[in-house]
Amino acid sequence: MSLAGIERRIGAPSFARLLGDWRPPDGRGLAEALADRIRLLVLDGRLPLETRLPAERELAAALAVSRTTVAGAYEALRSAGVLRSRRGAGSWTRLPPAQANGTSPSPFSPLGGSPLYDLAHAALPAPRGPVRTAAAAAVHDLDALLAGHGYDLSGQPALRAAIADRYTARGLPTTPDQVLVTAGGVHGIHLALMVLAGPGDRVLVEHPTYPNAITAVTARGTRPVPVPMAPDGVGGSRWDLDLLTSAVRDAAPRLAYVIPDFQNPTGALLDGADRARLVDLARRTGTTLLVDETLADLALENPPELPVAAHGGAESPLVLSIGSASKTFWGGLRIGWIRTSAAMVRRLAAARAGVDLGGPVLEQLVVARLLAHHEEITTAVRSDLLAARDHLLDRIARTFPGWRPSRPGGGLSLWVDLGRAESSRLAGAARRRDVLLAAGPRFGLDGAFERYLRLPFTLPQERMDEALDRLAGAWADLDRPGGGVDGDPVAVA
């Protein structure tokens, strides 16, 4: 049985699509290569734990390989602790057991404590001075609240007011009662899905998109409806609003999850005219827009666009804007928010009571203090990011001349076309050289985007250069027998 008490299964045809192009170029070592790819899918989160895999004979037929190949792969996975089997019943995925030193596998921490070059997480270190100053001031702010119980489903009034002021400054007049504070942006996505969609409902998503949003959609039992991002003709991506409109009309989704500001992972920016079209589409079809704005403050070249809700959705419950302190200030501040109509905020807060009783008070006070110095902090962050982006683009041009990276006008990462479907194998080879990568299929459905890799420009320049030198070695490993063996679990931020 699965962790939820209901058995998860994956059919042989679906599993074959998820595996993608797993065969080695020389056609040798098929069992080892198949085991490596299945292990990567499990550790990378693309194949859920406690999923029952197809029988050996069924998978062999779907992959056009011998049953001996599949049996060898399954046996290797059982030996590695990635698969458990019961004779006559089947085989289920699992995480390998803890290491001899007693540590447990963690998707955000390397096993054994070895130093890693982290290119999997698009997140910045904290600006230490501002965060320390804000934390010290927040401790004093806390004194006035200690006589109460500390529970607040909607969030601390000081933070709600600061967030409302920030939206107003961005061109979207907002009052504190239109803001619900959450435990990060992902929590906001889960909460919106819990309230607005049920099992079997359709949720439109961009393709590729943020992996944790896909996880939230599938965990809710809703069905993702992918709408492809289109090439923009200059190496980047754009939205095809005509295609998106057709998808909404054909699929009738309950929600549409979109990332208009430096879309994760492509870096695309939705212009004002298309933002207005999107709100008009929501109004005409009754489709709720879940708008992820977590990267909106990180415009590197041009002035930021107006928030989507500013285009006629300021008071509408059909537009929910998701924000977060994680990308702008620090990932360790697990504070996010939803901005929508006051009535929808009350509805979300009432539903939240069954999940938690509000966020950590001290962290909310810290973020309220940081928002008071928002422009000062983000100006410095954007300057550093611009230099880091240009440095990474230059290094890719010199070190990987066959790769074609995007050139985003903001955000934290590049979306790189590798020129061949090797993303998962590269992630495995890189892990052997202590470099963590988020392979392209993490951002899609059914094994899509093996040609692509997301590369954040968030490491210090010297460390980025060291990581790219190791990555160059990993890329060369793919042309040698046994290259591309996967490593430890990697989550994506």
N, C-alpha and C positions, 0 to 999 in steps of 0.2 A: 504493500500500500504506500501511497505517497505521503509526504509530510502533511498534506491537508486532509488525509483520510480517503481520498479518491484517487484511484490509480491513473497516472498519466501514461499515455502511450504515444508512440510516433510510428506511423506506417512506413513501410519500406520506400515507397516513392517519395514521400516527404523527407525522409531521412537522407535519401540520395541527393535531393536538391540542397539540403542543408550542408551536406559534406562538400559540395562544390567540386572543384577540380583538385582532387587530393593525390592523384597519381604522380609518382616521381617522373621527371623528364625521360629517364633512361628505362622506365618500365620495370625496374628491379625493386625487390624488397616491398612488395605490395602489402603484405600483412603488417609490417612495421609502419609503413606510411599511413595505412588506414587506422591503426591504433593511435598513431600520433595525432591525426586529425580529430578523431573522436575525443581524445583526451583534451585537446585544445578547446573543443566546443564545450565540454563540461566545465573546465576550469575558467574559461572566458565568459561563462554565463549564457551562452547561446543555446545550450541544451540543458534544460532544468534538471535539478537533482531529482532522484527517484522517478525518472522516466523509464518506462519499459521499452527496451530496444527491440527491433524486429528480430524474428528468429533467423538463425544463420542462413538457412536455405532461401528465405524470402529476400534478405539483404543481398545475398550473392546474386540472385536473379536480377534484382534492381540495379546492381552495380556492374553486371556482366563480368563477374569474376568467379573463381571457383569457391565452393563452400569451404575448402581447406584454408583459403585466404582469410575469409571472415572468421572462421574458428580460431585461426592463429592470432588474429587481431583481438578477439574477445578474450582469449586466454592471457595475452599480454596485459590487457586492461585489468583483468582480475588480479594478476600478480602485482600490478601497480596500485591496487586499491581503488581504482576508478570505476569498477564494475563489480556488482555482487550478483551471483546467480544461484538459482535453486533448480535442481535437476527436474526436468519436466514442467517447470513453471515459467522460466524466463530469466532475463537479465535486466538489472536496473542500474542506472547511473548513481554515483555517489562521489563525495570528495575523498581523496586519499587520507589515511589516518594521520594523526599528528606525528611530527618528527621525533627522533629519539631524545631531543632536548626538551620535549614536553610542550613546545609551542604548538598552537593550533593554526591551521591554514587561515589566512586572512586575505581577502581580495585587495586590501589597501596596504599590506605590509609584506615584505619579502620573508620567506621562511629562512630561519637560520641567521637573520640579521645581516646578511651580506649587503654592502653598499650597492645601490642601484641608481642608474640614470633614468629618471622617471619621465618618459615621454607618453605615458598613457593618460595622465590626468591634466586637463587644461585648467590649471589653477595656479594662482600666484602665492608666494609667501606674503605674510602680513607686513604692511608698512609699520615697523616696530614702534617708532616714536608716536605717531597718532594713536595707535591701538593702546599702547601703554598709558598714554595721557587720558584717553577716553575711559579706560578701565578704572583708573584711579578716581576719576571724577564720578563714575557710575557707582562706586562703593559708597560715596557720600550721598548720592541720590537715593540709594537703597534704604538709608536710615528712615526716611519718611514713610516707607512702605512696610516696615517690619512688624508693625502692630496689626496688620491685616493677615488674611490667610494666604495671600499670594496667588490664588487661582484666578485666571481671567481668560475666558474662552476666546475673546476677540483680540486680546493683546493689551499691553500697557498703553495707557492714554498718551504718554509722552512720545512713544515710538509711533503710534498711529498718527499723531499730529505731525511728526517729523516726516513721515512717509507721504502724507497728504500734501504737505508743503513742497516736497520734492516733485510730486506729480504736477502741482500747480505751476511750479517754476519751469517745467518741461512743456507747458502749454495745454495741460489737461486739468482744469479746475477740479479740485477734489477736497472733500471734507473728511475728517477722521472717521465718521461713521460709514464711509465707503471703503474702509481698509480693515482687513483681517490679517493679523500676524500669524505666521505659520513657523514650523520648525524646519525652515529651508524651502527652496523652490520645489524639490521633489515631493515633499509633504503636501505642498499646495496642489500639485498635480493629482496626487492620490485622493486628496480631500474633494476636489472638484469632480473627479470621476465617481467617487462614492455617492455624491449627492445627485449628480446629473445623468449618470448612465448606469445601466444594469447589465447583468450577464446576457450575452447575445446581441446587445446593441452594437452598432457600428460606430467607430471613431476614426475620422479621417486624420492621417498623419502625412507629413512630407516624407519623401524617400530619396536620400537618406535622412535620418533624424537622430535626435538625442536618445541614446540607448535606454536610459532610465525611464524615459517616457514610454517606450515600447514595453518595457517590463511592467510599468504601472497599468497600461492598457490591458495586457494579457492577464495580469494578476487579478484584475477586476472581472475577468470573464468576458470582457467586451472584445470585439473583433476589429483589428486595425485595418483600415482601408488605405493602402499606400498610394500617394500621388507623386509621380517622379518629378524631381527638379530637372529643369532643362538646361542645356549648355548655353552660355551667353555669347559664345563666339570669340571670346578672348581668354579662354582658359578657366573661366569661372562658371557659376551656376546662377540661374534665375528661376522665378516662379512662372509657370504657365497658367495664368488666371483663367483662360478659357477651359483648359483641361481640368483645373480645380473646380470650376463651376459645373462642368459636366459630371464630375465625380460626386459632387454634393447632390445634384438632381437625380443621378442614377442610384446612388447608394443610400440616400436619405440618412446620413449619420446624425447621431444625437449631438456629437461634439466634433469640432475640427481643431486639432492641436497644431499651432503654427509658431515658428520662431522667426519673426520678421527682422530682427536686428542681429546681423552677422550670424546667420543661421548656422547651427551646430549640426554637422561639421563643415558645411561648404563655405561658410563665411559670407553668403549672399545677403544683400540688404534690400528689403522691399521698399519701393519708393512711395511717395505720398499718394499718387493717383491710384496705385493698386491697393494701398491701405484703405482708401475710401471705397473702392470696389468690394473689398473683402467685407467691410461693415455692411454695405448695402446688400451683399449676398446673404449675410447672416439675417438681416432684417426681413428679406423677401422669403427666405426658406425656413426661418425659425431655427436655424442651426446655431448653437452656442459656440462662440470662439473662445478657445483657451489659448491665450497669447503669452508666450514665454518671452519675457523681456530681461532675462537675467544678464545679458551681455550688452544691454542698451547704453550703458554708461561708458563703453569702451570704443567709441568712435575715434579712429586714429588720424584721419585725414580731413574729412569734411564735417560740417555741423551735423549733429544727430537729427534724425527724422522725428516728427511729432509722434507720440504714442498712437497706436491703432485706435484706441477708444476715443481719441480726440476728433476722429472723423465721423462724428454723429453717434457715437456709442457711449458718451460720457455718463449718462444716467441709465443705460440699458443693462438689464440682467443678462443679455445675450453676449456681452463681452466681459471676460474675466482676464485681467492682466496679472501675470505671475512675475514677482520680483524676488531678489535675493541679495543678501549681503556677502555671499560667498565669493563671487567673482570680482567684485569691486574692492572689498576690504580683506576678507580672509575666510577660507573654507572652514576653519575651526569655529567660526561664529555661525552656529546653525540656526540662523534667523532668515525667514523669508516673509512674503506677504502676498495677498490677493487683493487687487483693487477692482471693485465692481459697483453695482448699485447697493444702496444701504439695505434694501430688502433682501438681496441675495447674500449680503454679509451676515445678516441675522439668520438666514436659513443655513448657511455653512457653519456658523458658530453653534447652532443647535445640534447639528449632526456631529460636530466634533466631540461633543460630550461623551459619545460612545467610544472614542478613540483615545483621547487624552484630555486633560483639564487645563490646557494652556501651556505656553512655552516658558523657558527659564527666565526669570525676572531680571537677573543681573545682566545676562547677555542682551536682553532687549534694551536695557538702559545704556549699555555700551554702544550699541548700534545707533540709538537715538543721538548720543553724543557725536558719533562719527558723521552722521548725516548733517550735523550742524556745520561741519567743515568739509562737506562733500566736494566742492569745486577745487579746493586746495589739494585734497588728497588725489582726486582723479586726474588732475592736470599732471602731476608728477608721474602717476602710474601710466598714463597714456604716452607720455614722452619716452619712458623706458621701453614700453611695448613697441612703439614705432621703430626704435633703433633695433630691438630684438627681432622684429619681423623682417626688416630689411637685411639684417645679418644672416638670418636663416635662409632667406631666398638666395642670397649670394652664395652661401655654402652649398646649397643644393645644386645650383647651376654649375659649380666647379667640381663637386664631388660625385653628383649623380646626374650627369648630363642627359640621360634618357628619361628622367622623371619630369612630370609637368605639374608644378604646384599652382594652386590658386594664389591670387594676390588680394586678400580681403582688405577692405577699408576699415576694419575694426575687428574686435573679438580677440581671441587668444590662440588661434591655431590656423594651420594651412590644411587644405584638402588636396592630397597629392595623388595624381595618376601615375602609377608605377610603370605603365606601359605593358604589363603582363600580369596575369592573375596569380600573384605570389604573396598577397598580403598576410595570410595566416601562416604560411611557411616562414616568411620574414620575421613575424612576431616570435615564432619559436626559436629561430636562429639567433635573433637579437637577445632573447632572454638568456641564452647560454653565454652571452657576452655581457650580462648584467645591465641590459637596456630593456626597459618595459615599454611596450608599444600597444596601442589599441588598433587592432586590425580592422580593415574596412567593413567586413561583415558585421561587426558589433553595431553598426549604425543602420542596418537594414534588416529585411525579412528574408527568410529562406536562403541564406547564404549569399545574398547579393553583395556587390562591391569588393570582390576579391582583387580587383585592379587598384584599389584605393587604400590610402593610409592617412590617418589624421596625425599631424605633427604639431604639437603646441610649441609656441615660442616663449615659454615661461621660465626656462632655466637661465641662470647667469651665463654670460657669453662664454667664459672659459669652460664651464661645465657642459654647455651645449656643444662646443667644439669637440670635447672629449667623447661625448655621446655619439656625435656624427661619425667620428673616426671608428668607433666600435660598430656603428650601424653599417658603415662601408664594408667592414670585415664580414658582418652577418649577410649582407647582400651578396658578397662573393661566395659565402658558404653555400648558397642555394645551388650553385653549379657543381658542387662536389657531392659525391655519394654520402648519404646520411645527413645532409644539411637540412635545416628547418625543423629539427626536433623541438617540441614545445617545452615550456617550463612551468612556472608556478601560476596560480590564479591571478588574474588582473581584472579589477573593476574599472569603470570609466566614470569620470566626473566632467 
